[in-house]
Amino acid sequence: MPDFLSLRAYAASRKARGLLGGSLAAVQKARDSGRIQVVDGKVDPDAADTAWLANTSVDQQARGNSGGARQIVFKAATSVGKTELIEADPEDYLAARARKEAALADLAEMEAAELRGDLVRTDDVVSCWGEMMASLRARLLVLPSMAAPQVSAPGRALEVQGILAKLVNEALSELSDGVPESVRRRKARHAEDSPATA
């Protein structure tokens, strides 16, 4: 069973270990904001250390570290149901948290832009253009057989159809050659990464 400490003793413990919140006022503030749990006015120091770290924002950590003295930051490492606190460099921890917060903010902005229609996923554009080009190709390939009887003199329908087919195939060949190599590579990579359909 853990040894519970009074708020004052827990504050003194944090101060002795070089942790942020080494004053009674800071511990009371953490209790009042729900960042640490208090049972009958007492604190489980191990649980409170873990909760303090998990529930304290990057800005609060930065303000706590701005006093000039090096503070020790602990990160929680859980293994086989046991939580253990490991010392970590506060600058590394704060930088990692800041990077995470920036990445989450970027992701939220991209999702909002996508919902507004200001941003379209590259895969969606490639897929859409692929479908459009396939439809265009199919339409152009049937054009000679549909147009030949309408534009040729009697008895020359097959000859005209051959001429039109040659022109359509040349146009399709030019269109195919105009696809950038980077797009072809991306499409090939996407096809390899996509699960095979039965």
C-alpha positions in Angstrom: 0.0 0.0 0.0 1.4 3.4 -0.9 2.6 5.8 1.8 0.3 8.9 1.6 1.7 12.4 2.3 0.1 15.6 3.4 0.0 18.3 0.8 2.8 20.2 2.6 5.0 17.0 2.8 4.3 16.3 -0.9 5.3 19.8 -1.9 8.5 19.4 0.2 9.2 16.1 -1.5 8.8 17.6 -5.0 11.1 20.5 -4.0 13.7 18.1 -2.6 13.7 16.1 -5.8 14.0 19.2 -8.0 10.6 18.9 -9.5 8.2 21.6 -10.5 5.6 22.5 -7.9 7.7 22.4 -4.9 5.5 24.7 -2.9 2.3 24.2 -0.9 0.5 26.8 -3.2 1.5 24.9 -6.3 0.3 21.5 -4.9 -3.0 23.1 -3.8 -3.4 24.6 -7.3 -2.7 21.2 -8.9 -5.3 19.6 -6.5 -7.9 22.4 -7.2 -7.5 22.1 -11.0 -7.8 18.3 -10.8 -4.3 17.6 -12.1 -3.6 15.4 -9.0 -5.9 13.3 -6.9 -6.2 13.8 -3.1 -7.8 11.3 -0.8 -8.8 12.5 2.7 -6.4 15.4 2.3 -3.4 13.1 1.6 -1.5 12.4 -1.6 0.0 9.2 -3.1 3.3 10.7 -4.2 3.9 8.2 -7.0 0.5 8.5 -8.5 0.6 12.3 -8.1 3.9 12.5 -9.9 2.6 10.6 -12.8 -0.7 12.6 -12.9 1.2 15.9 -12.5 3.3 15.1 -15.6 0.4 13.9 -17.7 -1.9 16.7 -16.8 0.5 19.7 -16.9 0.5 21.6 -20.2 3.7 22.5 -22.1 3.2 26.2 -21.3 3.0 25.4 -17.6 6.2 23.3 -17.8 8.0 26.0 -19.7 7.0 28.7 -17.1 8.2 26.4 -14.4 11.5 25.9 -16.1 12.0 29.6 -16.8 13.5 30.3 -13.4 17.0 29.5 -14.5 17.7 26.5 -12.2 17.6 23.1 -14.0 14.5 21.3 -13.0 14.2 17.5 -13.3 11.3 16.2 -15.3 10.2 12.6 -15.0 8.4 10.6 -17.7 6.3 7.6 -16.9 7.3 4.2 -18.3 4.8 1.4 -17.8 5.8 -2.2 -18.0 3.8 -5.3 -16.9 1.3 -3.2 -14.9 3.9 -1.3 -13.0 4.5 2.4 -13.6 8.0 3.7 -13.1 9.3 7.2 -13.3 12.4 7.8 -15.3 14.5 11.0 -15.3 14.4 12.8 -18.6 16.0 16.1 -19.9 13.3 18.8 -19.5 14.3 20.5 -22.7 13.9 17.2 -24.7 10.5 16.6 -23.0 9.3 20.1 -23.7 10.5 20.1 -27.3 8.8 16.7 -27.9 5.5 18.0 -26.3 5.8 21.2 -28.4 6.3 19.2 -31.6 3.4 16.9 -30.8 1.1 19.9 -30.1 2.2 21.6 -33.4 1.6 18.4 -35.3 -1.9 18.0 -33.8 -2.6 21.6 -34.7 -1.4 21.1 -38.3 -3.6 18.0 -38.6 -6.6 19.8 -37.2 -6.1 22.7 -39.7 -5.8 20.3 -42.6 -8.9 18.4 -41.6 -10.9 21.7 -41.3 -9.6 22.8 -44.7 -10.6 19.4 -46.2 -14.1 19.7 -44.7 -14.5 23.3 -46.1 -13.4 22.0 -49.6 -10.2 24.1 -49.6 -7.9 21.0 -49.5 -8.1 17.8 -51.5 -6.2 14.6 -50.8 -3.6 13.8 -53.5 -4.8 10.2 -53.6 -8.3 11.4 -54.3 -7.2 13.7 -57.1 -5.0 10.9 -58.7 -7.9 8.5 -58.4 -10.4 10.9 -59.9 -8.2 11.8 -62.8 -7.5 8.1 -63.4 -11.2 7.4 -63.7 -11.7 10.4 -66.0 -8.9 9.4 -68.3 -10.1 5.7 -68.4 -13.6 7.0 -69.3 -12.2 9.3 -72.0 -10.0 6.5 -73.4 -13.0 4.2 -73.7 -15.1 6.9 -75.4 -12.4 7.8 -77.9 -11.7 4.1 -78.8 -15.3 3.6 -79.9 -15.4 6.8 -81.8 -14.1 5.5 -85.1 -16.6 2.7 -85.4 -19.4 5.1 -84.5 -18.3 7.9 -86.8 -17.1 6.0 -89.9 -20.5 5.1 -91.3 -21.7 8.7 -90.8 -18.7 10.5 -92.5 -17.6 8.0 -95.2 -18.8 7.5 -98.8 -20.7 4.2 -99.4 -18.3 1.2 -99.4 -15.5 3.1 -97.6 -16.6 2.7 -94.0 -13.9 0.3 -93.0 -11.2 2.5 -94.5 -12.4 5.6 -92.8 -12.8 3.6 -89.5 -9.1 2.6 -89.8 -8.0 6.2 -90.4 -10.0 7.5 -87.4 -8.7 4.7 -85.2 -5.1 5.6 -86.1 -5.8 9.3 -85.2 -7.4 8.4 -81.9 -4.6 6.0 -81.0 -2.0 8.7 -81.8 -3.9 11.2 -79.6 -4.1 8.7 -76.7 -0.4 7.9 -77.1 0.4 11.6 -76.8 -1.9 11.9 -73.8 -0.2 8.9 -72.2 3.3 10.3 -72.8 2.3 13.6 -71.2 1.8 12.0 -67.7 4.8 13.0 -65.5 7.1 10.2 -64.5 6.6 11.1 -60.8 2.8 10.5 -61.2 3.5 7.1 -62.8 5.8 6.1 -60.0 3.3 7.2 -57.4 0.5 5.3 -59.1 2.7 2.2 -59.3 3.7 2.5 -55.6 0.0 3.0 -54.7 -1.0 -0.1 -56.6 1.7 -2.1 -54.8 0.7 -0.8 -51.4 -3.1 -1.4 -51.9 -4.4 -4.7 -50.8 -5.2 -7.1 -53.7 -8.9 -7.4 -54.3 -10.4 -10.8 -55.0 
